[in-house]
């Protein structure tokens, strides 16, 4: 099979994928998105004859536009443009989860500091203020008081970019010092870990400790439902545990489309890149009209050119 890897920087995640693909004898074309020019009339020659392109762009803007162009060219891409658009925007993410009946933290969006402050006051303290576009826990604020709310809102209002003037306010979920990251392929969990920290942010990028996590039936169901809600593909589904005893459950606070998995690979005994490539092989085989069961049990599909 011929794979394309669309990237802006080769990180450990991309190295793991490249190694696994090449070890299996697949041809891989590395495509630096920074050097590409995307015409509205015809596809760049580098995309010819590729069975599928993996979008691994770091910048959200590049990812969103590049996947749109690839789909316009009829080039299969993981993840697709619709999924990328929903996952990249926290507002669209929350709306999709809520519409699908997936439990997700209560969220309100406001467009002025006055309306945002009213939302914060209604939620009570603490609550959380997040940027609508962002990752790795950056620019997120836990709001503990009215004075803190006023200061953060003023800073956001004066930062300049219009996205900072969209105030995404969310309830603070009392979690047990950890959250759960699940790598899923079209809703099927490939591996899962918990990320634990004394800080309220438990991102691995923020230094959280990680260890393997075994999903129960309910968590598995929610991962599948969350994947369907955003359009499917290779996704990182983030859950938080809520309640205790008979009230115990989960809430899905985010689904990520250009998911990193190096920490997950280190935390588990599962060969994560091997499972990802297994799914990619099944996907390409199914799209080409072959027998997907010849290489696995997956049912994922990519629209062929």
ZALUMKE-487872 format. One record per residue (C-alpha): x, y, z; residue number from 1; residue in three letters. Coordinates in steps of 0.2 Angstrom, whole numbers, always signed. Layout:
N
+-------+-------+-------+-----+-----+
!     u !     v !     w !   i !  aa !
+-------+-------+-------+-----+-----+
!     X !     Y !     Z ! NUM ! ala !
...
+-------+-------+-------+-----+-----+
This chain:
305
+-------+-------+-------+-----+-----+
!     u !     v !     w !   i !  aa !
+-------+-------+-------+-----+-----+
!    +0 !    +0 !    +0 !   1 ! unk !
!    +5 !   +18 !    -3 !   2 ! unk !
!    +3 !   +30 !   +11 !   3 ! unk !
!    +6 !   +49 !   +12 !   4 ! unk !
!   +10 !   +57 !   +29 !   5 ! unk !
!    +6 !   +75 !   +29 !   6 ! unk !
!   +16 !   +84 !   +42 !   7 ! unk !
!   +24 !  +100 !   +48 !   8 ! unk !
!   +36 !   +92 !   +60 !   9 ! unk !
!   +41 !   +74 !   +63 !  10 ! unk !
!   +38 !   +70 !   +81 !  11 ! unk !
!   +40 !   +54 !   +90 !  12 ! unk !
!   +22 !   +49 !   +86 !  13 ! unk !
!   +25 !   +51 !   +67 !  14 ! unk !
!   +42 !   +41 !   +69 !  15 ! unk !
!   +32 !   +27 !   +77 !  16 ! unk !
!   +20 !   +27 !   +63 !  17 ! unk !
!   +33 !   +28 !   +49 !  18 ! unk !
!   +43 !   +14 !   +57 !  19 ! unk !
!   +28 !    +2 !   +58 !  20 ! unk !
!   +22 !    +6 !   +40 !  21 ! unk !
!   +39 !    +3 !   +33 !  22 ! unk !
!   +42 !   -13 !   +43 !  23 ! unk !
!   +27 !   -20 !   +35 !  24 ! unk !
!   +33 !   -15 !   +18 !  25 ! unk !
!   +22 !    -1 !   +14 !  26 ! unk !
!   +28 !   +14 !    +3 !  27 ! unk !
!   +27 !   +30 !   +13 !  28 ! unk !
!   +28 !   +48 !    +5 !  29 ! unk !
!   +32 !   +61 !   +18 !  30 ! unk !
!   +24 !   +77 !   +13 !  31 ! unk !
!   +29 !   +93 !   +22 !  32 ! unk !
!   +13 !  +104 !   +22 !  33 ! unk !
!   +24 !  +120 !   +23 !  34 ! unk !
!   +31 !  +117 !    +6 !  35 ! unk !
!   +15 !  +113 !    -3 !  36 ! unk !
!    +4 !  +123 !   -14 !  37 ! unk !
!   -14 !  +118 !   -15 !  38 ! unk !
!   -23 !  +123 !   -31 !  39 ! unk !
!   -42 !  +124 !   -33 !  40 ! unk !
!   -41 !  +116 !   -50 !  41 ! unk !
!   -29 !  +101 !   -48 !  42 ! unk !
!   -20 !   +90 !   -35 !  43 ! unk !
!    -1 !   +92 !   -33 !  44 ! unk !
!    +8 !   +78 !   -41 !  45 ! unk !
!   +14 !   +72 !   -24 !  46 ! unk !
!    -3 !   +66 !   -20 !  47 ! unk !
!    -5 !   +55 !   -35 !  48 ! unk !
!    -7 !   +36 !   -33 !  49 ! unk !
!    -8 !   +37 !   -14 !  50 ! unk !
!   -20 !   +25 !    -6 !  51 ! unk !
!   -23 !   +36 !    +9 !  52 ! unk !
!   -15 !   +52 !   +17 !  53 ! unk !
!   -13 !   +53 !   +36 !  54 ! unk !
!   -15 !   +71 !   +42 !  55 ! unk !
!    -3 !   +74 !   +56 !  56 ! unk !
!    -2 !   +93 !   +54 !  57 ! unk !
!    +2 !  +102 !   +70 !  58 ! unk !
!    -7 !  +118 !   +66 !  59 ! unk !
!   -26 !  +117 !   +66 !  60 ! unk !
!   -28 !  +129 !   +52 !  61 ! unk !
!   -17 !  +119 !   +40 !  62 ! unk !
!   -25 !  +103 !   +45 !  63 ! unk !
!   -43 !  +110 !   +41 !  64 ! unk !
!   -38 !  +118 !   +24 !  65 ! unk !
!   -27 !  +103 !   +19 !  66 ! unk !
!   -40 !   +90 !   +22 !  67 ! unk !
!   -53 !  +100 !   +13 !  68 ! unk !
!   -42 !  +101 !    -2 !  69 ! unk !
!   -38 !   +82 !    -2 !  70 ! unk !
!   -56 !   +78 !    -1 !  71 ! unk !
!   -59 !   +90 !   -16 !  72 ! unk !
!   -46 !   +81 !   -25 !  73 ! unk !
!   -54 !   +64 !   -21 !  74 ! unk !
!   -39 !   +58 !   -11 !  75 ! unk !
!   -44 !   +48 !    +5 !  76 ! unk !
!   -38 !   +56 !   +21 !  77 ! unk !
!   -38 !   +52 !   +39 !  78 ! unk !
!   -46 !   +61 !   +47 !  79 ! unk !
!   -58 !   +68 !   +35 !  80 ! unk !
!   -62 !   +87 !   +34 !  81 ! unk !
!   -79 !   +86 !   +43 !  82 ! unk !
!   -72 !   +76 !   +58 !  83 ! unk !
!   -57 !   +88 !   +59 !  84 ! unk !
!   -69 !  +103 !   +59 !  85 ! unk !
!   -80 !   +97 !   +73 !  86 ! unk !
!   -65 !   +91 !   +84 !  87 ! unk !
!   -54 !  +107 !   +81 !  88 ! unk !
!   -68 !  +118 !   +88 !  89 ! unk !
!   -73 !  +116 !  +106 !  90 ! unk !
!   -90 !  +123 !  +103 !  91 ! unk !
!   -94 !  +112 !   +88 !  92 ! unk !
!   -87 !   +97 !   +98 !  93 ! unk !
!   -98 !  +101 !  +113 !  94 ! unk !
!  -114 !  +103 !  +102 !  95 ! unk !
!  -110 !   +87 !   +93 !  96 ! unk !
!  -108 !   +77 !  +109 !  97 ! unk !
!  -124 !   +85 !  +116 !  98 ! unk !
!  -134 !   +81 !  +101 !  99 ! unk !
!  -129 !   +63 !  +101 ! 100 ! unk !
!  -134 !   +61 !  +119 ! 101 ! unk !
!  -116 !   +58 !  +125 ! 102 ! unk !
!  -114 !   +65 !  +143 ! 103 ! unk !
!  -103 !   +80 !  +142 ! 104 ! unk !
!  -100 !   +95 !  +154 ! 105 ! unk !
!  -113 !  +109 !  +154 ! 106 ! unk !
!  -106 !  +123 !  +143 ! 107 ! unk !
!  -112 !  +140 !  +138 ! 108 ! unk !
!  -105 !  +152 !  +125 ! 109 ! unk !
!  -105 !  +171 !  +126 ! 110 ! unk !
!   -99 !  +185 !  +115 ! 111 ! unk !
!   -97 !  +199 !  +127 ! 112 ! unk !
!   -88 !  +200 !  +143 ! 113 ! unk !
!  -104 !  +205 !  +152 ! 114 ! unk !
!  -113 !  +190 !  +146 ! 115 ! unk !
!   -98 !  +179 !  +150 ! 116 ! unk !
!   -97 !  +186 !  +167 ! 117 ! unk !
!  -116 !  +182 !  +170 ! 118 ! unk !
!  -113 !  +164 !  +164 ! 119 ! unk !
!   -98 !  +162 !  +176 ! 120 ! unk !
!  -108 !  +169 !  +190 ! 121 ! unk !
!  -123 !  +157 !  +186 ! 122 ! unk !
!  -111 !  +142 !  +185 ! 123 ! unk !
!  -103 !  +147 !  +202 ! 124 ! unk !
!   -85 !  +145 !  +207 ! 125 ! unk !
!   -75 !  +136 !  +202 ! 126 ! unk !
!   -79 !  +135 !  +184 ! 127 ! unk !
!   -68 !  +134 !  +168 ! 128 ! unk !
!   -65 !  +146 !  +154 ! 129 ! unk !
!   -57 !  +138 !  +138 ! 130 ! unk !
!   -52 !  +144 !  +121 ! 131 ! unk !
!   -63 !  +138 !  +107 ! 132 ! unk !
!   -47 !  +132 !   +97 ! 133 ! unk !
!   -32 !  +125 !  +107 ! 134 ! unk !
!   -24 !  +109 !  +113 ! 135 ! unk !
!   -11 !  +103 !  +127 ! 136 ! unk !
!   -21 !  +113 !  +140 ! 137 ! unk !
!   -15 !  +130 !  +134 ! 138 ! unk !
!   -24 !  +146 !  +139 ! 139 ! unk !
!   -37 !  +136 !  +150 ! 140 ! unk !
!   -42 !  +145 !  +166 ! 141 ! unk !
!   -50 !  +138 !  +182 ! 142 ! unk !
!   -60 !  +153 !  +188 ! 143 ! unk !
!   -61 !  +153 !  +207 ! 144 ! unk !
!   -68 !  +171 !  +210 ! 145 ! unk !
!   -77 !  +185 !  +202 ! 146 ! unk !
!   -61 !  +196 !  +203 ! 147 ! unk !
!   -52 !  +182 !  +193 ! 148 ! unk !
!   -66 !  +181 !  +181 ! 149 ! unk !
!   -65 !  +199 !  +177 ! 150 ! unk !
!   -46 !  +199 !  +175 ! 151 ! unk !
!   -46 !  +184 !  +163 ! 152 ! unk !
!   -61 !  +191 !  +153 ! 153 ! unk !
!   -52 !  +208 !  +151 ! 154 ! unk !
!   -36 !  +199 !  +145 ! 155 ! unk !
!   -46 !  +189 !  +132 ! 156 ! unk !
!   -55 !  +204 !  +126 ! 157 ! unk !
!   -40 !  +214 !  +123 ! 158 ! unk !
!   -29 !  +200 !  +115 ! 159 ! unk !
!   -35 !  +204 !   +98 ! 160 ! unk !
!   -40 !  +188 !   +89 ! 161 ! unk !
!   -58 !  +186 !   +86 ! 162 ! unk !
!   -58 !  +168 !   +94 ! 163 ! unk !
!   -53 !  +176 !  +111 ! 164 ! unk !
!   -69 !  +185 !  +110 ! 165 ! unk !
!   -79 !  +169 !  +110 ! 166 ! unk !
!   -81 !  +165 !  +128 ! 167 ! unk !
!   -83 !  +146 !  +131 ! 168 ! unk !
!   -88 !  +144 !  +149 ! 169 ! unk !
!   -89 !  +126 !  +156 ! 170 ! unk !
!   -94 !  +119 !  +173 ! 171 ! unk !
!   -80 !  +112 !  +184 ! 172 ! unk !
!   -81 !   +93 !  +185 ! 173 ! unk !
!   -75 !   +86 !  +202 ! 174 ! unk !
!   -64 !   +72 !  +195 ! 175 ! unk !
!   -53 !   +60 !  +206 ! 176 ! unk !
!   -37 !   +69 !  +201 ! 177 ! unk !
!   -36 !   +60 !  +184 ! 178 ! unk !
!   -45 !   +59 !  +167 ! 179 ! unk !
!   -45 !   +45 !  +154 ! 180 ! unk !
!   -38 !   +46 !  +136 ! 181 ! unk !
!   -44 !   +33 !  +124 ! 182 ! unk !
!   -37 !   +30 !  +107 ! 183 ! unk !
!   -51 !   +24 !   +96 ! 184 ! unk !
!   -53 !   +19 !   +78 ! 185 ! unk !
!   -70 !   +22 !   +71 ! 186 ! unk !
!   -76 !   +20 !   +89 ! 187 ! unk !
!   -66 !    +4 !   +93 ! 188 ! unk !
!   -54 !    +7 !  +108 ! 189 ! unk !
!   -36 !    +3 !  +103 ! 190 ! unk !
!   -29 !    +7 !  +120 ! 191 ! unk !
!   -33 !   +18 !  +135 ! 192 ! unk !
!   -23 !   +27 !  +149 ! 193 ! unk !
!   -27 !   +37 !  +164 ! 194 ! unk !
!   -18 !   +54 !  +166 ! 195 ! unk !
!   -15 !   +59 !  +185 ! 196 ! unk !
!    -9 !   +75 !  +192 ! 197 ! unk !
!   -11 !   +86 !  +208 ! 198 ! unk !
!   -15 !  +100 !  +196 ! 199 ! unk !
!   -33 !  +102 !  +190 ! 200 ! unk !
!   -26 !  +100 !  +172 ! 201 ! unk !
!   -21 !   +82 !  +169 ! 202 ! unk !
!   -14 !   +83 !  +151 ! 203 ! unk !
!    +1 !   +72 !  +148 ! 204 ! unk !
!    +8 !   +88 !  +140 ! 205 ! unk !
!    +7 !   +96 !  +157 ! 206 ! unk !
!   +17 !   +82 !  +165 ! 207 ! unk !
!    +3 !   +71 !  +171 ! 208 ! unk !
!    +8 !   +53 !  +176 ! 209 ! unk !
!    +1 !   +40 !  +165 ! 210 ! unk !
!    -4 !   +22 !  +167 ! 211 ! unk !
!   -14 !    +9 !  +157 ! 212 ! unk !
!   -33 !    +9 !  +160 ! 213 ! unk !
!   -45 !    -5 !  +157 ! 214 ! unk !
!   -62 !    +2 !  +150 ! 215 ! unk !
!   -78 !    -5 !  +157 ! 216 ! unk !
!   -94 !    -8 !  +147 ! 217 ! unk !
!  -100 !   +10 !  +149 ! 218 ! unk !
!   -84 !   +19 !  +145 ! 219 ! unk !
!   -83 !    +8 !  +129 ! 220 ! unk !
!  -100 !   +12 !  +124 ! 221 ! unk !
!   -97 !   +31 !  +127 ! 222 ! unk !
!   -81 !   +30 !  +116 ! 223 ! unk !
!   -91 !   +23 !  +102 ! 224 ! unk !
!  -105 !   +35 !  +104 ! 225 ! unk !
!   -93 !   +50 !  +105 ! 226 ! unk !
!   -84 !   +44 !   +89 ! 227 ! unk !
!  -100 !   +43 !   +79 ! 228 ! unk !
!  -105 !   +60 !   +86 ! 229 ! unk !
!   -90 !   +68 !   +77 ! 230 ! unk !
!   -89 !   +58 !   +62 ! 231 ! unk !
!   -78 !   +44 !   +66 ! 232 ! unk !
!   -59 !   +41 !   +61 ! 233 ! unk !
!   -44 !   +39 !   +72 ! 234 ! unk !
!   -48 !   +49 !   +87 ! 235 ! unk !
!   -43 !   +53 !  +105 ! 236 ! unk !
!   -58 !   +53 !  +116 ! 237 ! unk !
!   -56 !   +61 !  +133 ! 238 ! unk !
!   -67 !   +56 !  +148 ! 239 ! unk !
!   -68 !   +61 !  +166 ! 240 ! unk !
!   -75 !   +50 !  +180 ! 241 ! unk !
!   -90 !   +57 !  +189 ! 242 ! unk !
!  -100 !   +52 !  +205 ! 243 ! unk !
!   -97 !   +38 !  +217 ! 244 ! unk !
!  -105 !   +21 !  +220 ! 245 ! unk !
!  -122 !   +20 !  +211 ! 246 ! unk !
!  -120 !   +37 !  +204 ! 247 ! unk !
!  -103 !   +33 !  +197 ! 248 ! unk !
!  -101 !   +37 !  +178 ! 249 ! unk !
!   -92 !   +46 !  +165 ! 250 ! unk !
!   -93 !   +63 !  +155 ! 251 ! unk !
!   -84 !   +65 !  +139 ! 252 ! unk !
!   -76 !   +82 !  +138 ! 253 ! unk !
!   -67 !   +82 !  +122 ! 254 ! unk !
!   -63 !   +72 !  +106 ! 255 ! unk !
!   -47 !   +75 !   +97 ! 256 ! unk !
!   -44 !   +72 !   +78 ! 257 ! unk !
!   -25 !   +74 !   +76 ! 258 ! unk !
!   -22 !   +63 !   +92 ! 259 ! unk !
!    -5 !   +60 !   +99 ! 260 ! unk !
!    -1 !   +43 !  +106 ! 261 ! unk !
!   +17 !   +42 !  +112 ! 262 ! unk !
!   +13 !   +44 !  +130 ! 263 ! unk !
!    -1 !   +30 !  +128 ! 264 ! unk !
!   +12 !   +19 !  +119 ! 265 ! unk !
!   +24 !   +21 !  +134 ! 266 ! unk !
!   +10 !   +18 !  +147 ! 267 ! unk !
!    +3 !    +2 !  +140 ! 268 ! unk !
!   +10 !   -15 !  +135 ! 269 ! unk !
!    +0 !   -13 !  +119 ! 270 ! unk !
!    +9 !    -9 !  +103 ! 271 ! unk !
!    -1 !    +6 !   +99 ! 272 ! unk !
!    +7 !   +10 !   +82 ! 273 ! unk !
!    +4 !    -8 !   +76 ! 274 ! unk !
!   -14 !    -7 !   +81 ! 275 ! unk !
!   -16 !   +10 !   +72 ! 276 ! unk !
!    -8 !    +2 !   +56 ! 277 ! unk !
!   -19 !   -13 !   +57 ! 278 ! unk !
!   -34 !    -1 !   +56 ! 279 ! unk !
!   -27 !    +9 !   +42 ! 280 ! unk !
!   -24 !    -7 !   +32 ! 281 ! unk !
!   -42 !   -13 !   +35 ! 282 ! unk !
!   -48 !    +4 !   +30 ! 283 ! unk !
!   -39 !    +5 !   +14 ! 284 ! unk !
!   -43 !   -13 !   +10 ! 285 ! unk !
!   -62 !   -10 !   +13 ! 286 ! unk !
!   -61 !    +6 !    +2 ! 287 ! unk !
!   -53 !    -3 !   -12 ! 288 ! unk !
!   -67 !   -16 !   -12 ! 289 ! unk !
!   -56 !   -30 !    -5 ! 290 ! unk !
!   -59 !   -42 !   +10 ! 291 ! unk !
!   -56 !   -32 !   +26 ! 292 ! unk !
!   -57 !   -48 !   +36 ! 293 ! unk !
!   -41 !   -53 !   +27 ! 294 ! unk !
!   -31 !   -41 !   +38 ! 295 ! unk !
!   -43 !   -39 !   +52 ! 296 ! unk !
!   -60 !   -37 !   +59 ! 297 ! unk !
!   -63 !   -18 !   +56 ! 298 ! unk !
!   -77 !   -11 !   +46 ! 299 ! unk !
!   -70 !    +7 !   +44 ! 300 ! unk !
!   -72 !   +15 !   +27 ! 301 ! unk !
!   -63 !   +28 !   +17 ! 302 ! unk !
!   -71 !   +35 !    +2 ! 303 ! unk !
!   -60 !   +30 !   -13 ! 304 ! unk !
!   -55 !   +43 !   -26 ! 305 ! unk !
+-------+-------+-------+-----+-----+
